[in-house]
Every structure is written in C-alpha cells, then in structure tokens.
Amino acid sequence: MSKRSYKSYVKTPEENKVNKIVGLNIRDQRIKHRWTQTQLAERLGITFQQIGKYEKGQNGLSASRLLQISKHFNVPNHIILPDNIYDKNDEEIIMKLPQGGE
C-alpha cells in the first residue's frame, strides 16, 4: 500500500485576520460570562485546548460551531462574526491577542 500524501493548506492573510477577530470575540464573551476555557469547552463538547486555539486565531471554526457558540453565549451571530471585520487594522488585533495560556 502506498502512503497517503496530504498537502498542507496555507491560510490567506484575510483568513488569518478573520480567525483572530472571531477568536477575540469568543474570548471577550467567555470572560463576560465568567467562564473558563474548560467550562466553555465542556458546554461545547470539545477540549479546552481547542478553545485556546480558537481564541488565539490559530484554528478557524465551522459555521455550525459558530452558531453553537453564539447560542451558548445567548448572543446574535454577528457579535462573534461582525460585519465590519475588514475595518479592523492588524496592529489592533495583534495587541489584543492573549499571550501564553490565558
């Protein structure tokens, strides 16, 4: 049997920006609800490590996961994924990203 070859997918700068903004919005909502990453992860049925990756913008999330998160926070979807996502400048986003294991 031959070994499968997987090509890695490189995200565009726009995708990275969207992931970071969505992650910051998730983190903001989590903190407003006074939940830990573990508490949010348990509600969603995923690991706290995955929450950390979302919050840092390292991983994107599916539309269904976005809806699930919005439902748990009891907020409209546009709070997590705002319409003006491309109006934010990169420096503003980078300054808000968590450093380390927050």
N, C-alpha and C positions, 0 to 999 in steps of 0.2 A: 504494500500500500504506500502510496505517495503521501508525503506530508502536506497538509493544507497550508496555503500561503495567505496570510491576512495582510492587506495593505492598511497602513495606519492612515487615519483621517486627520488632516490638519485643519483646525478651525480658522475661519477668516477673522480679521480684526473685529468686524461687526458682530460675529457670533460671540467672541470673547467679551465684547462690551455688553451685549445683552445678558450673557450668563452672569457677569459681575453685578449688573444692576439688579437683576432678579434675585441674586443671592443676597445682596444688601437689603432688599425689601423683605425677604424671608427672615433674615436676621433681625431687622427692625421690628417686625410683627412678633417674632418669638420673644424678644426682650419685652415688648409691650405687654405680652401675656404672662410674663414672668415664668416662662418655661425654659428648661434646659434643653440642650440638643437631644439628650436622651429621652426626655419627656415627649418632645415633638416626634422623634423617631418612633417611639412606641405607638403613638397615635396613628402614624402613617404605616406602620408595619415594616419599617426599614431600619438600618443601623444608624447610630449617631455619627459614624464616620461619613456616611452618605450625606447627612445633613450638613456636616462641616464642609464637604466638597461643594455642595450647592451654595452655601453661604460665601465661600471664597471664590465662587465662579469657576471652579475647576471642572465641574460637570454641569451640563445642561440638564433640563428636565422636560419630560413629555408634557403634552397638553393635558392629559388625564391627571398627571401628578400635580400640575399647576392648579387644576380645578379642585383636587383633593386638598391641597394645602390651603387654598382660599376658603374652602368650606370649613376646615378646622379652625381657621382664624376668624371665621364669620365676617369676611370682608369680600367686596366685589373683586373680580379677577384683575381689574385694572390697577388695583393697589399693589399687586405683586408684579404685574407686567404693564407699566404705564404706557400711554400713547406717545409721550414725549421722550422716549428712550434715547433717541439720537440727538436730543438737545443737550444732554449732559456732556461735559468735557472729560477727557480721560484722566486728567490730574485730580479732579473732584472725586471720581470713582476710586482711584488708587488710594487716595488719602483715607477713605472710609473703610477699606478692606481690613478685616481682622488680621492681627499679627499673631501668629502662633496658634495655640489651642483655646481660643475663646469660645 
